[in-house]
Every structure is written in C-alpha cells, then in structure tokens.
C-alpha cells in the first residue's frame, strides 16, 4: 500500500525542494497546490503500475517541481481570463523548458528530463514535437535505456498533469466533470491507454471529481 503523506512529506522537506516550493507558493498559490496534487497523483499511478521505489520518488520530485519554470512567465499571462493570443500561448508553452533550465542542480539531472517532457504526450505536444523525440531516440544502447526510463516516468507525469488541470478550477475556466474529463483525455493523450482508465478511477481522496 502506498502512503502518500509518508512519501511526499520528506520530499517537500528536502532543503532545496522546500526553497523551490516557497518560490512557487509566493508566486502563485494555485500553481503550488497543483504541484502538490500532481506529485501525489503521479506517485499513486506509478505505484499502481509496480514502478520501483526509486521511480516513485523521482515522480514525486518531478510533480512538485514541474512548473517551476512558470516563475519566468508574467503572472498576468497565467491569470488571463480570456483566450490567450498565439504569442501568449508560445510564452506559456516555454514553461517546461524554463523548468529544465532552472533545475540545473546535479541531483536534479534526471528529474528535469522528466519535467521537460510533461507536455509531450498530447496531440499538440510541446516544447518538443513527437518527431523531435523520435530523432533523439536514435542513440547508442546505453543512452536509449536511460531515455526509455525517462519516457516512462514522463508519460505518467503527463497524464496526471492533464487530469488535474481539467479537474481544477482556473481563473479562465470551471472544473470539468468526470465525463468531460474522460472525453478530453481520450482525444488528447497520446500515451498508453491503460493510464486513461487508471487516472479516471483514482480514489476520491486523490481525485478532484
């Protein structure tokens, strides 16, 4: 059995992580709360799929820190109540890459590779497209093994991020109900279909639906 609090509390109390989380919370409380929820959801889904303790822990860190790059995006753009312009969308879509650049600490080298890919398992992927990723996978065997591990973890982070974003109230939208969430995810998520069923059936204490 996964005890989320016992796992996430030590992660949140890590000195560097705590510093990053304070910056996120001071910048935008909604983003901070989303990061905590995403960390718990990702660890739960990884546990359900028999990932190793190390992988579960990596996803916990990735969930907490995945949106650190939003600190480099003007808050007024993130809080727009109207539809974003194409230029504003491009700015927001830089946040995975900005998160990657911010997390340059030696201990976060694998974590940031998971984070930069958390919007790359959807029909309109960014910052890299699906074809960009395929080119990068034509590497030597050792590198490919490592990339496959990162891909596996990023896929979990991606669907959990998509789910929580759809289920949450934002300044520009109301939370969607479970049927609406399922319809959106089935249309947009390009990863393994089993994760769709699993994320739609998370326990109520982890779900916002």
Backbone as a printed PyTorch tensor [residue, N CA C, xyz], in Angstrom:
tensor([[[  0.8450,  -1.2040,   0.0000],
         [  0.0000,   0.0000,   0.0000],
         [  0.8760,   1.2480,   0.0000]],

        [[  0.4530,   2.2440,  -0.7940],
         [  1.2120,   3.4910,  -0.8710],
         [  0.6670,   4.4880,   0.1430]],

        [[  1.5030,   4.9610,   1.0440],
         [  1.1090,   6.0040,   1.9970],
         [  1.6920,   7.3190,   1.4840]],

        [[  0.8490,   8.0800,   0.7550],
         [  1.3470,   9.2610,   0.0490],
         [  1.9980,  10.2800,   0.9810]],

        [[  1.3670,  10.5120,   2.1410],
         [  1.9070,  11.5180,   3.0600],
         [  3.3030,  11.1460,   3.5460]],

        [[  3.5020,   9.8580,   3.8240],
         [  4.8090,   9.4170,   4.3200],
         [  5.8900,   9.5960,   3.2650]],

        [[  5.4890,   9.5330,   1.9900],
         [  6.4610,   9.6870,   0.9100],
         [  6.6490,  11.1530,   0.5460]],

        [[  5.5410,  11.8950,   0.4140],
         [  5.6550,  13.2670,  -0.0820],
         [  6.2270,  14.2220,   0.9600]],

        [[  5.9400,  13.9960,   2.2420],
         [  6.4400,  14.9240,   3.2630],
         [  7.9630,  15.0300,   3.2880]],

        [[  8.6950,  13.9120,   3.2550],
         [ 10.1630,  14.0310,   3.1920],
         [ 10.6390,  14.7420,   1.9240]],

        [[  9.9330,  14.5270,   0.8020],
         [ 10.3200,  15.2030,  -0.4400],
         [ 10.1400,  16.7100,  -0.3030]],

        [[  9.0060,  17.1160,   0.2700],
         [  8.7160,  18.5450,   0.4210],
         [  9.6290,  19.2060,   1.4420]],

        [[ 10.1810,  18.4080,   2.3600],
         [ 11.0660,  18.9540,   3.3900],
         [ 12.5390,  18.9320,   2.9970]],

        [[ 12.8350,  18.3770,   1.8280],
         [ 14.1940,  18.4700,   1.2950],
         [ 14.5560,  19.9540,   1.1710]],

        [[ 15.7420,  20.3310,   1.6180],
         [ 16.1090,  21.7490,   1.7120],
         [ 15.9460,  22.4970,   0.3870]],

        [[ 16.4750,  21.9400,  -0.6890],
         [ 16.3930,  22.6270,  -1.9820],
         [ 14.9710,  22.6500,  -2.5110]],

        [[ 14.2770,  21.5250,  -2.3730],
         [ 12.8940,  21.4460,  -2.8440],
         [ 12.0200,  22.4300,  -2.0710]],

        [[ 12.2430,  22.4990,  -0.7720],
         [ 11.4780,  23.4220,   0.0750],
         [ 11.6610,  24.8620,  -0.3980]],

        [[ 12.8930,  25.2040,  -0.7710],
         [ 13.1700,  26.5480,  -1.2770],
         [ 12.4520,  26.8200,  -2.5860]],

        [[ 12.4720,  25.8420,  -3.4870],
         [ 11.7670,  25.9860,  -4.7670],
         [ 10.2610,  26.1150,  -4.5490]],

        [[  9.7140,  25.2900,  -3.6570],
         [  8.2750,  25.3180,  -3.4070],
         [  7.8270,  26.6380,  -2.7930]],

        [[  8.6710,  27.2140,  -1.9400],
         [  8.3340,  28.5160,  -1.3560],
         [  8.2360,  29.5750,  -2.4510]],

        [[  9.1660,  29.5260,  -3.3990],
         [  9.1280,  30.4770,  -4.5160],
         [  7.8560,  30.3050,  -5.3370]],

        [[  7.4880,  29.0420,  -5.5860],
         [  6.2670,  28.7810,  -6.3550],
         [  5.0390,  29.2790,  -5.5960]],

        [[  4.9710,  28.9830,  -4.2990],
         [  3.8160,  29.3820,  -3.4900],
         [  3.7000,  30.8960,  -3.3990]],

        [[  4.8270,  31.5740,  -3.2270],
         [  4.8190,  33.0410,  -3.1630],
         [  4.3980,  33.6520,  -4.4950]],

        [[  4.7370,  32.9770,  -5.5830],
         [  4.4130,  33.4680,  -6.9270],
         [  2.9400,  33.2520,  -7.2560]],

        [[  2.4480,  32.0380,  -6.9760],
         [  1.0580,  31.7130,  -7.3260],
         [  0.6030,  30.4880,  -6.5310]],

        [[ -0.3180,  30.6950,  -5.6120],
         [ -0.7750,  29.6190,  -4.7270],
         [ -1.4290,  28.4750,  -5.5060]],

        [[ -2.1830,  28.8080,  -6.5660],
         [ -2.8470,  27.7630,  -7.3530],
         [ -1.8340,  26.8240,  -8.0090]],

        [[ -0.7560,  27.4060,  -8.5240],
         [  0.2950,  26.5900,  -9.1380],
         [  0.9400,  25.6880,  -8.0920]],

        [[  1.1830,  26.2370,  -6.9140],
         [  1.7660,  25.4540,  -5.8180],
         [  0.8720,  24.2600,  -5.4640]],

        [[ -0.4210,  24.5060,  -5.2970],
         [ -1.3470,  23.4320,  -4.9290],
         [ -1.4360,  22.3770,  -6.0330]],

        [[ -1.4040,  22.8400,  -7.2760],
         [ -1.4020,  21.9170,  -8.4210],
         [ -0.1560,  21.0250,  -8.3790]],

        [[  0.9850,  21.5960,  -8.0570],
         [  2.2400,  20.8290,  -7.9890],
         [  2.1720,  19.7370,  -6.9220]],

        [[  1.6090,  20.0650,  -5.7760],
         [  1.4960,  19.0740,  -4.6930],
         [  0.5430,  17.9500,  -5.1010]],

        [[ -0.6070,  18.3320,  -5.6710],
         [ -1.5650,  17.3060,  -6.1160],
         [ -0.9530,  16.4080,  -7.1950]],

        [[ -0.2390,  17.0310,  -8.1170],
         [  0.3610,  16.2660,  -9.2130],
         [  1.4080,  15.2810,  -8.6940]],

        [[  2.1620,  15.6950,  -7.7060],
         [  3.1580,  14.8170,  -7.0990],
         [  2.4900,  13.5710,  -6.5200]],

        [[  1.4130,  13.7720,  -5.7830],
         [  0.7020,  12.6530,  -5.1540],
         [  0.0570,  11.7470,  -6.2050]],

        [[ -0.6080,  12.3520,  -7.1910],
         [ -1.2460,  11.5700,  -8.2580],
         [ -0.2280,  10.7280,  -9.0250]],

        [[  0.9030,  11.3400,  -9.3420],
         [  1.9370,  10.6440, -10.1200],
         [  2.5180,   9.4680,  -9.3460]],

        [[  2.7680,   9.6800,  -8.0640],
         [  3.2910,   8.5850,  -7.2430],
         [  2.2740,   7.4560,  -7.1340]],

        [[  1.0000,   7.8220,  -7.0030],
         [ -0.0480,   6.8000,  -6.9070],
         [ -0.1080,   5.9510,  -8.1800]],

        [[ -0.1150,   6.6140,  -9.3340],
         [ -0.2150,   5.8850, -10.6000],
         [  1.0260,   5.0140, -10.8390]],

        [[  2.1810,   5.5320, -10.4500],
         [  3.4170,   4.7440, -10.5780],
         [  3.3600,   3.5060,  -9.6820]],

        [[  2.8540,   3.6850,  -8.4740],
         [  2.6980,   2.5540,  -7.5450],
         [  1.7460,   1.5050,  -8.1170]],

        [[  0.6280,   1.9630,  -8.6920],
         [ -0.3610,   1.0550,  -9.2790],
         [  0.2440,   0.2260, -10.4100]],

        [[  1.2700,   0.7700, -11.0530],
         [  1.9000,   0.0800, -12.1760],
         [  3.2200,  -0.5950, -11.7910]],

        [[  3.3930,  -0.7870, -10.4750],
         [  4.5430,  -1.5370,  -9.9390],
         [  5.8940,  -0.9330, -10.3040]],

        [[  5.9580,   0.4100, -10.3380],
         [  7.2400,   1.0710, -10.5450],
         [  8.0900,   0.8770,  -9.2940]],

        [[  9.3920,   1.0060,  -9.4460],
         [ 10.2980,   0.8520,  -8.3040],
         [ 10.1540,   2.0310,  -7.3450]],

        [[ 10.6230,   1.8500,  -6.1190],
         [ 10.5830,   2.9340,  -5.1300],
         [ 11.3650,   4.1470,  -5.6230]],

        [[ 12.4750,   3.8880,  -6.2880],
         [ 13.2760,   4.9940,  -6.8270],
         [ 12.4820,   5.7770,  -7.8680]],

        [[ 11.7730,   5.0660,  -8.7430],
         [ 10.9850,   5.7310,  -9.7870],
         [  9.8180,   6.5070,  -9.1890]],

        [[  9.1770,   5.9400,  -8.1760],
         [  8.0750,   6.6350,  -7.5000],
         [  8.5780,   7.9300,  -6.8710]],

        [[  9.7340,   7.8500,  -6.2370],
         [ 10.3340,   9.0330,  -5.6120],
         [ 10.6920,  10.0830,  -6.6620]],

        [[ 11.2480,   9.6470,  -7.7900],
         [ 11.5910,  10.5800,  -8.8670],
         [ 10.3500,  11.3090,  -9.3720]],

        [[  9.2460,  10.5680,  -9.5060],
         [  7.9970,  11.1930,  -9.9510],
         [  7.4500,  12.1560,  -8.9070]],

        [[  7.6550,  11.8230,  -7.6370],
         [  7.2430,  12.7430,  -6.5780],
         [  7.9530,  14.0770,  -6.6950]],

        [[  9.2630,  14.0300,  -6.9010],
         [ 10.0410,  15.2590,  -7.0880],
         [  9.6170,  15.9840,  -8.3640]],

        [[  9.4260,  15.2220,  -9.4440],
         [  9.0600,  15.8350, -10.7230],
         [  7.7170,  16.5520, -10.6220]],

        [[  6.7590,  15.9330,  -9.9230],
         [  5.4590,  16.5690,  -9.7410],
         [  5.5570,  17.8760,  -8.9700]],

        [[  6.3460,  17.8660,  -7.9080],
         [  6.4950,  19.0750,  -7.0860],
         [  7.1440,  20.2240,  -7.8520]],

        [[  8.0570,  19.9050,  -8.7560],
         [  8.8790,  20.9500,  -9.3860],
         [  8.5660,  21.1930, -10.8600]],

        [[  7.5880,  20.4860, -11.4190],
         [  7.3950,  20.5370, -12.8750],
         [  7.0440,  21.9190, -13.4090]],

        [[  6.4230,  22.7590, -12.5830],
         [  6.0010,  24.0880, -13.0520],
         [  6.8750,  25.2240, -12.5250]],

        [[  8.0730,  24.9130, -12.0400],
         [  8.9680,  25.9590, -11.5290],
         [  9.2880,  26.9870, -12.6070]],

        [[  9.2520,  26.5760, -13.8650],
         [  9.5340,  27.4870, -14.9680],
         [  8.4970,  28.5780, -15.1400]],

        [[  7.3080,  28.3940, -14.5520],
         [  6.2730,  29.4310, -14.6540],
         [  6.6620,  30.7000, -13.9050]],

        [[  7.6550,  30.5860, -13.0300],
         [  8.1530,  31.7860, -12.3510],
         [  8.7350,  32.7840, -13.3420]],

        [[  9.1180,  32.3140, -14.5210],
         [  9.7170,  33.1770, -15.5380],
         [  8.6950,  33.6660, -16.5620]],

        [[  7.4170,  33.3930, -16.2890],
         [  6.3430,  33.8410, -17.1790],
         [  5.5420,  34.9230, -16.4600]],

        [[  5.2220,  36.0340, -17.1320],
         [  4.4530,  37.1010, -16.4730],
         [  3.1530,  36.5650, -15.8700]],

        [[  2.9140,  36.8850, -14.6090],
         [  1.7410,  36.3660, -13.9040],
         [  0.4440,  36.7930, -14.5720]],

        [[  0.4510,  37.9830, -15.2070],
         [ -0.7720,  38.4520, -15.8550],
         [ -1.1670,  37.5650, -17.0340]],

        [[ -0.1850,  36.9320, -17.6630],
         [ -0.4990,  35.9930, -18.7510],
         [ -1.0960,  34.7110, -18.1710]],

        [[ -0.5190,  34.2110, -17.0980],
         [ -1.0290,  32.9880, -16.4680],
         [ -2.4400,  33.1720, -15.9180]],

        [[ -2.7840,  34.4110, -15.5540],
         [ -4.0950,  34.6850, -14.9540],
         [ -5.0810,  35.3070, -15.9350]],

        [[ -4.7750,  35.2770, -17.2180],
         [ -5.6940,  35.8100, -18.2220],
         [ -7.0440,  35.0920, -18.1340]],

        [[ -8.1270,  35.8700, -18.1540],
         [ -9.4660,  35.2760, -18.1210],
         [-10.0210,  35.0650, -19.5250]],

        [[ -9.3990,  35.6810, -20.4860],
         [ -9.8120,  35.4900, -21.8790],
         [ -8.9050,  34.4540, -22.5390]],

        [[ -9.2620,  34.0820, -23.7730],
         [ -8.4410,  33.1470, -24.5320],
         [ -7.0940,  33.7880, -24.8380]],

        [[ -6.0150,  33.0260, -24.6740],
         [ -4.6750,  33.5630, -24.9280],
         [ -4.4530,  33.7880, -26.4170]],

        [[ -3.6930,  34.8100, -26.7370],
         [ -3.2940,  35.0260, -28.1260],
         [ -2.2530,  33.9680, -28.5020]],

        [[ -1.9730,  33.8340, -29.7900],
         [ -0.9610,  32.8640, -30.2260],
         [  0.3980,  33.1640, -29.6010]],

        [[  0.7210,  34.4420, -29.4860],
         [  2.0030,  34.8380, -28.8960],
         [  2.0500,  34.4870, -27.4090]],

        [[  0.9460,  34.7230, -26.7050],
         [  0.8800,  34.3810, -25.2800],
         [  0.9670,  32.8650, -25.0710]],

        [[  0.3420,  32.1000, -25.9540],
         [  0.4350,  30.6350, -25.8730],
         [  1.8780,  30.1700, -26.0020]],

        [[  2.6010,  30.7800, -26.9350],
         [  4.0110,  30.4180, -27.1350],
         [  4.8220,  30.6860, -25.8740]],

        [[  4.5160,  31.7930, -25.2110],
         [  5.2220,  32.1440, -23.9690],
         [  4.9330,  31.0980, -22.8870]],

        [[  3.6580,  30.7510, -22.7060],
         [  3.2730,  29.7590, -21.6940],
         [  3.8840,  28.3920, -22.0080]],

        [[  3.9240,  28.0530, -23.2830],
         [  4.4420,  26.7450, -23.6870],
         [  5.9570,  26.6130, -23.5270]],

        [[  6.6040,  27.6840, -23.1450],
         [  8.0360,  27.6220, -22.8410],
         [  8.2990,  27.1180, -21.4260]],

        [[  7.2420,  27.0040, -20.6010],
         [  7.4910,  26.7060, -19.1810],
         [  8.1750,  25.3580, -18.9210]],

        [[  7.9450,  24.2830, -19.7030],
         [  8.7130,  23.0610, -19.4270],
         [ 10.2120,  23.2510, -19.6550]],

        [[ 10.5470,  23.9850, -20.7160],
         [ 11.9640,  24.2490, -20.9910],
         [ 12.5600,  25.1650, -19.9180]],

        [[ 11.7800,  26.1380, -19.4690],
         [ 12.2490,  27.0470, -18.4170],
         [ 12.4560,  26.2890, -17.0990]],

        [[ 11.5800,  25.3280, -16.8290],
         [ 11.7510,  24.4790, -15.6380],
         [ 13.0450,  23.6790, -15.7430]],

        [[ 13.2950,  23.1330, -16.9250],
         [ 14.5210,  22.3700, -17.1800],
         [ 15.7530,  23.2250, -16.8950]],

        [[ 15.7310,  24.4680, -17.3460],
         [ 16.8820,  25.3570, -17.1650],
         [ 17.0680,  25.7540, -15.7040]],

        [[ 15.9790,  25.9600, -14.9900],
         [ 16.0780,  26.3530, -13.5800],
         [ 16.6420,  25.2240, -12.7060]],

        [[ 16.2930,  23.9940, -13.0340],
         [ 16.6980,  22.8530, -12.1980],
         [ 18.0470,  22.3050, -12.6450]],

        [[ 19.0560,  23.1280, -12.5340],
         [ 20.3850,  22.7500, -13.0170],
         [ 21.2670,  22.1500, -11.9200]],

        [[ 20.6500,  21.8340, -10.7590],
         [ 21.4100,  21.2180,  -9.6730],
         [ 21.8050,  19.7930, -10.0710]],

        [[ 22.9790,  19.3330,  -9.6600],
         [ 23.4330,  17.9790, -10.0250],
         [ 22.4310,  16.8810,  -9.6600]],

        [[ 21.7530,  17.0300,  -8.5050],
         [ 20.8360,  15.9630,  -8.0670],
         [ 19.5190,  15.9390,  -8.8390]],

        [[ 19.2650,  16.9660,  -9.6490],
         [ 18.0060,  17.0250, -10.4010],
         [ 18.1780,  16.7540, -11.8920]],

        [[ 19.3120,  16.1820, -12.2870],
         [ 19.5770,  15.9970, -13.7190],
         [ 18.5600,  15.0730, -14.3920]],

        [[ 18.1920,  13.9770, -13.7490],
         [ 17.1810,  13.0890, -14.3330],
         [ 15.7790,  13.6530, -14.1480]],

        [[ 15.5470,  14.2730, -13.0130],
         [ 14.2300,  14.8570, -12.7260],
         [ 13.8580,  15.8870, -13.7850]],

        [[ 14.7970,  16.7340, -14.1540],
         [ 14.4620,  17.7950, -15.1090],
         [ 14.2090,  17.2520, -16.5090]],

        [[ 14.7720,  16.0770, -16.8220],
         [ 14.4910,  15.4530, -18.1220],
         [ 13.0590,  14.9140, -18.1650]],

        [[ 12.5680,  14.4770, -17.0270],
         [ 11.1590,  14.0590, -16.9310],
         [ 10.2590,  15.2790, -17.0910]],

        [[ 10.6220,  16.3440, -16.3900],
         [  9.8100,  17.5570, -16.3710],
         [  9.6820,  18.1970, -17.7440]],

        [[ 10.7820,  18.2660, -18.4910],
         [ 10.7410,  18.9540, -19.7870],
         [  9.8140,  18.2370, -20.7660]],

        [[  9.5130,  16.9610, -20.4880],
         [  8.6690,  16.1700, -21.3990],
         [  7.2170,  16.0480, -20.9440]],

        [[  6.8020,  16.7990, -19.9140],
         [  5.4670,  16.5340, -19.3590],
         [  4.3040,  17.0460, -20.1980]],

        [[  4.5870,  17.7450, -21.2890],
         [  3.5190,  18.1120, -22.2360],
         [  3.7590,  17.4660, -23.5990]],

        [[  4.5200,  16.3940, -23.6240],
         [  4.8880,  15.7710, -24.8970],
         [  4.1350,  14.4730, -25.1790]],

        [[  3.1180,  14.1960, -24.3750],
         [  2.2760,  13.0200, -24.6140],
         [  0.8420,  13.4780, -24.8610]],

        [[  0.7100,  14.4800, -25.7020],
         [ -0.5930,  15.0100, -26.0770],
         [ -0.5720,  15.3450, -27.5630]],

        [[ -1.7450,  15.5020, -28.1520],
         [ -1.8310,  15.6710, -29.6040],
         [ -1.0410,  16.8780, -30.0980]],

        [[ -1.0740,  17.9610, -29.3440],
         [ -0.2700,  19.1410, -29.6920],
         [  0.8490,  19.2590, -28.6630]],

        [[  1.9070,  18.4760, -28.8700],
         [  2.9690,  18.3850, -27.8650],
         [  3.9190,  19.5750, -27.9290]],

        [[  4.4820,  19.9090, -26.7820],
         [  5.4910,  20.9630, -26.6850],
         [  6.3370,  20.7270, -25.4430]],

        [[  7.5530,  21.2550, -25.3190],
         [  8.2530,  22.1070, -26.2990],
         [  8.7770,  21.3370, -27.5010]],

        [[  9.0190,  19.9940, -27.3400],
         [  9.4490,  19.1970, -28.4910],
         [  8.2340,  18.5150, -29.1000]],

        [[  8.2580,  18.3360, -30.4180],
         [  7.1920,  17.5940, -31.0790],
         [  7.5140,  16.1060, -31.0100]],

        [[  6.5570,  15.2740, -31.3900],
         [  6.7870,  13.8250, -31.3940],
         [  7.9300,  13.4410, -32.3280]],

        [[  8.0490,  14.1290, -33.4700],
         [  9.1350,  13.8210, -34.4140],
         [ 10.4940,  14.2030, -33.8330]],

        [[ 10.5440,  15.2870, -33.0630],
         [ 11.7900,  15.6780, -32.3840],
         [ 12.2480,  14.5640, -31.4490]],

        [[ 11.3030,  13.9980, -30.6880],
         [ 11.6390,  12.9450, -29.7370],
         [ 12.1470,  11.6970, -30.4380]],

        [[ 11.5220,  11.3570, -31.5740],
         [ 11.9530,  10.1570, -32.3020],
         [ 13.3890,  10.2820, -32.7970]],

        [[ 13.7530,  11.4880, -33.2410],
         [ 15.1290,  11.7210, -33.7000],
         [ 16.1110,  11.5170, -32.5540]],

        [[ 15.7470,  12.0030, -31.3640],
         [ 16.6360,  11.9050, -30.2140],
         [ 16.7900,  10.4660, -29.7210]],

        [[ 15.8430,   9.5980, -30.0740],
         [ 15.9040,   8.2110, -29.6130],
         [ 16.8520,   7.3570, -30.4590]],

        [[ 17.3430,   7.8780, -31.5750],
         [ 18.2890,   7.1290, -32.4140],
         [ 19.7070,   7.3010, -31.8690]],

        [[ 19.9300,   6.7030, -30.6940],
         [ 21.1960,   6.8810, -29.9830],
         [ 21.7670,   5.5190, -29.6160]],

        [[ 22.9280,   5.5230, -28.9310],
         [ 23.5250,   4.2460, -28.5340],
         [ 22.6610,   3.5320, -27.4860]],

        [[ 22.9150,   2.2310, -27.2970],
         [ 22.0470,   1.3910, -26.4640],
         [ 21.9540,   1.8930, -25.0270]],

        [[ 23.0810,   2.2620, -24.4270],
         [ 23.0880,   2.7060, -23.0260],
         [ 22.2460,   3.9570, -22.8520]],

        [[ 22.4180,   4.8980, -23.7640],
         [ 21.6450,   6.1370, -23.6930],
         [ 20.1600,   5.8420, -23.8920]],

        [[ 19.8560,   4.9090, -24.8010],
         [ 18.4600,   4.5970, -25.0920],
         [ 17.7690,   3.9920, -23.8710]],

        [[ 18.4730,   3.1560, -23.1180],
         [ 17.8940,   2.5750, -21.9040],
         [ 17.4880,   3.6770, -20.9280]],

        [[ 18.3660,   4.6390, -20.7600],
         [ 18.0870,   5.7430, -19.8470],
         [ 16.9180,   6.5750, -20.3580]],

        [[ 16.8950,   6.8340, -21.6820],
         [ 15.8140,   7.6140, -22.2750],
         [ 14.4680,   6.9140, -22.1130]],

        [[ 14.4550,   5.5800, -22.2120],
         [ 13.2110,   4.8310, -22.0470],
         [ 12.6630,   4.9730, -20.6310]],

        [[ 13.5610,   5.0020, -19.6520],
         [ 13.1370,   5.1940, -18.2600],
         [ 12.5270,   6.5820, -18.0850]],

        [[ 13.1820,   7.6000, -18.6270],
         [ 12.6760,   8.9710, -18.5400],
         [ 11.3200,   9.0700, -19.2260]],

        [[ 11.2190,   8.4460, -20.4010],
         [  9.9640,   8.4860, -21.1570],
         [  8.8300,   7.8610, -20.3500]],

        [[  9.1110,   6.7290, -19.7160],
         [  8.1070,   6.0210, -18.9180],
         [  7.5850,   6.9020, -17.7850]],

        [[  8.4840,   7.6030, -17.1180],
         [  8.0960,   8.4590, -16.0000],
         [  7.3900,   9.7220, -16.4900]],

        [[  7.8660,  10.2820, -17.5980],
         [  7.2470,  11.4930, -18.1500],
         [  5.8220,  11.2250, -18.6160]],

        [[  5.5750,  10.0170, -19.0880],
         [  4.2340,   9.6370, -19.5440],
         [  3.2350,   9.6680, -18.3850]],

        [[  3.6600,   9.1630, -17.2290],
         [  2.8180,   9.2070, -16.0260],
         [  2.5820,  10.6520, -15.6030]],

        [[  3.6530,  11.4360, -15.5570],
         [  3.5360,  12.8430, -15.1590],
         [  2.5810,  13.5780, -16.0930]],

        [[  2.6590,  13.2690, -17.3730],
         [  1.8480,  13.9420, -18.3810],
         [  0.3530,  13.7160, -18.1750]],

        [[ -0.0590,  12.4610, -18.0080],
         [ -1.4980,  12.2090, -17.8750],
         [ -2.0350,  12.7270, -16.5420]],

        [[ -1.2200,  12.6840, -15.4940],
         [ -1.6520,  13.2210, -14.1970],
         [ -1.7930,  14.7380, -14.2630]],

        [[ -0.8800,  15.3870, -14.9730],
         [ -0.9520,  16.8390, -15.1530],
         [ -2.2020,  17.2080, -15.9490]],

        [[ -2.4610,  16.4660, -17.0110],
         [ -3.6350,  16.7170, -17.8430],
         [ -4.9170,  16.5550, -17.0260]],

        [[ -4.9780,  15.4820, -16.2500],
         [ -6.1600,  15.2040, -15.4370],
         [ -6.4110,  16.3140, -14.4180]],

        [[ -5.3730,  16.6820, -13.6640],
         [ -5.5670,  17.6860, -12.6160],
         [ -5.9180,  19.0500, -13.2040]],

        [[ -5.3210,  19.3950, -14.3420],
         [ -5.6310,  20.6760, -14.9880],
         [ -7.0950,  20.7250, -15.4150]],

        [[ -7.6130,  19.6310, -15.9450],
         [ -9.0080,  19.5930, -16.3910],
         [ -9.9790,  19.5750, -15.2100]],

        [[ -9.5790,  18.9220, -14.1180],
         [-10.4630,  18.7700, -12.9560],
         [-10.4530,  19.9840, -12.0310]],

        [[ -9.5260,  20.9020, -12.2440],
         [ -9.3470,  22.0410, -11.3350],
         [ -9.9910,  23.3140, -11.8780]],

        [[-10.4210,  24.1400, -10.9570],
         [-10.9070,  25.4710, -11.3250],
         [ -9.7080,  26.3630, -11.6050]],

        [[ -9.7730,  27.0950, -12.6790],
         [ -8.7530,  28.0860, -13.0220],
         [ -9.4510,  29.4260, -13.2110]],

        [[ -8.7010,  30.5020, -13.2130],
         [ -9.3210,  31.8210, -13.3500],
         [-10.0480,  31.9610, -14.6850]],

        [[ -9.6560,  31.1600, -15.6680],
         [-10.2310,  31.2640, -17.0040],
         [-11.2080,  30.1280, -17.3250]],

        [[-11.4510,  29.2010, -16.3690],
         [-12.3710,  28.0960, -16.6580],
         [-12.8980,  27.4490, -15.3750]],

        [[-14.0350,  26.7940, -15.5160],
         [-14.5940,  25.9990, -14.4270],
         [-14.0110,  24.5850, -14.4940]],

        [[-14.0340,  23.8550, -13.3730],
         [-13.5730,  22.4600, -13.4300],
         [-14.5300,  21.6320, -14.2770]],

        [[-14.0060,  20.6920, -15.0330],
         [-14.8460,  19.8180, -15.8410],
         [-15.3270,  18.6390, -15.0000]],

        [[-16.4750,  18.0750, -15.3810],
         [-16.9400,  16.8780, -14.6820],
         [-16.2310,  15.6440, -15.2450]],

        [[-16.4600,  14.5010, -14.6300],
         [-15.7030,  13.2960, -14.9830],
         [-15.9110,  12.8820, -16.4400]],

        [[-17.1400,  13.0260, -16.9410],
         [-17.4220,  12.6490, -18.3280],
         [-16.6790,  13.5630, -19.2970]],

        [[-16.6640,  14.8570, -18.9920],
         [-15.9580,  15.8170, -19.8480],
         [-14.4470,  15.5720, -19.8190]],

        [[-13.9400,  15.2660, -18.6270],
         [-12.5050,  14.9720, -18.4880],
         [-12.1310,  13.7480, -19.3140]],

        [[-12.9440,  12.7000, -19.2130],
         [-12.6560,  11.4820, -19.9680],
         [-12.6380,  11.7580, -21.4720]],

        [[-13.6070,  12.5200, -21.9460],
         [-13.6700,  12.8400, -23.3780],
         [-12.4220,  13.5900, -23.8340]],

        [[-12.0010,  14.5900, -23.0540],
         [-10.8130,  15.3870, -23.4050],
         [ -9.5520,  14.5280, -23.4050]],

        [[ -9.3850,  13.7420, -22.3440],
         [ -8.1660,  12.9340, -22.2270],
         [ -8.0840,  11.9040, -23.3520]],

        [[ -9.2080,  11.2690, -23.6650],
         [ -9.1910,  10.2650, -24.7390],
         [ -8.8360,  10.8890, -26.0840]],

        [[ -9.1940,  12.1460, -26.2700],
         [ -8.8690,  12.8410, -27.5190],
         [ -7.4230,  13.3240, -27.5430]],

        [[ -6.9110,  13.7450, -26.3920],
         [ -5.6430,  14.4720, -26.3660],
         [ -4.4310,  13.6530, -25.9220]],

        [[ -4.6280,  12.6600, -25.0670],
         [ -3.4820,  11.9230, -24.5230],
         [ -2.9840,  10.9010, -25.5320]],

        [[ -1.6870,  10.9200, -25.8250],
         [ -1.1210,  10.0250, -26.8410],
         [ -0.2980,   8.8810, -26.2400]],

        [[ -0.3130,   8.7730, -24.9230],
         [  0.4290,   7.7010, -24.2660],
         [ -0.3850,   6.4220, -24.1790]],

        [[  0.0280,   5.5270, -23.2860],
         [ -0.6320,   4.2280, -23.1470],
         [ -2.0670,   4.3800, -22.6370]],

        [[ -2.9860,   3.6940, -23.2950],
         [ -4.4120,   3.8380, -22.9900],
         [ -4.7710,   3.3300, -21.5950]],

        [[ -3.9860,   2.3920, -21.0660],
         [ -4.3080,   1.8670, -19.7290],
         [ -4.2460,   2.9670, -18.6780]],

        [[ -3.3950,   3.9690, -18.9020],
         [ -3.2790,   5.0580, -17.9340],
         [ -4.5440,   5.9170, -17.8880]],

        [[ -5.2590,   5.9740, -19.0030],
         [ -6.5110,   6.7440, -19.0270],
         [ -7.5090,   6.1140, -18.0660]],

        [[ -7.6820,   4.8130, -18.1790],
         [ -8.6130,   4.1000, -17.2920],
         [ -8.1940,   4.2660, -15.8300]],

        [[ -6.9040,   4.1680, -15.5820],
         [ -6.4120,   4.2490, -14.2010],
         [ -6.5980,   5.6400, -13.6020]],

        [[ -6.3050,   6.6750, -14.3730],
         [ -6.4110,   8.0370, -13.8230],
         [ -7.8710,   8.4180, -13.5850]],

        [[ -8.7720,   7.8520, -14.3890],
         [-10.1970,   8.1490, -14.2180],
         [-10.7950,   7.4070, -13.0300]],

        [[-10.0360,   6.4630, -12.4710],
         [-10.5350,   5.6760, -11.3400],
         [ -9.6730,   5.8230, -10.0900]],

        [[ -9.0050,   6.9640,  -9.9640],
         [ -8.2120,   7.1910,  -8.7520],
         [ -9.1550,   7.3440,  -7.5560]],

        [[ -8.7150,   6.9800,  -6.3580],
         [ -9.5650,   7.1260,  -5.1720],
         [-10.0390,   8.5620,  -4.9830]],

        [[-11.2120,   8.7090,  -4.4060],
         [-11.8170,  10.0340,  -4.2570],
         [-10.9550,  10.9890,  -3.4410]],

        [[-10.1810,  10.4670,  -2.4880],
         [ -9.3490,  11.3640,  -1.6860],
         [ -8.1680,  11.9180,  -2.4820]],

        [[ -7.8720,  11.3290,  -3.6500],
         [ -6.8230,  11.8540,  -4.5190],
         [ -7.4150,  12.6230,  -5.6870]],

        [[ -8.6800,  12.3280,  -5.9990],
         [ -9.3320,  12.9140,  -7.1680],
         [-10.0750,  14.1830,  -6.7960]],

        [[-10.1940,  15.0920,  -7.7610],
         [-10.9770,  16.3070,  -7.5560],
         [-12.3950,  16.1340,  -8.0910]],

        [[-12.7110,  14.9550,  -8.6230],
         [-14.0450,  14.6970,  -9.1970],
         [-14.8970,  13.8600,  -8.2420]]])
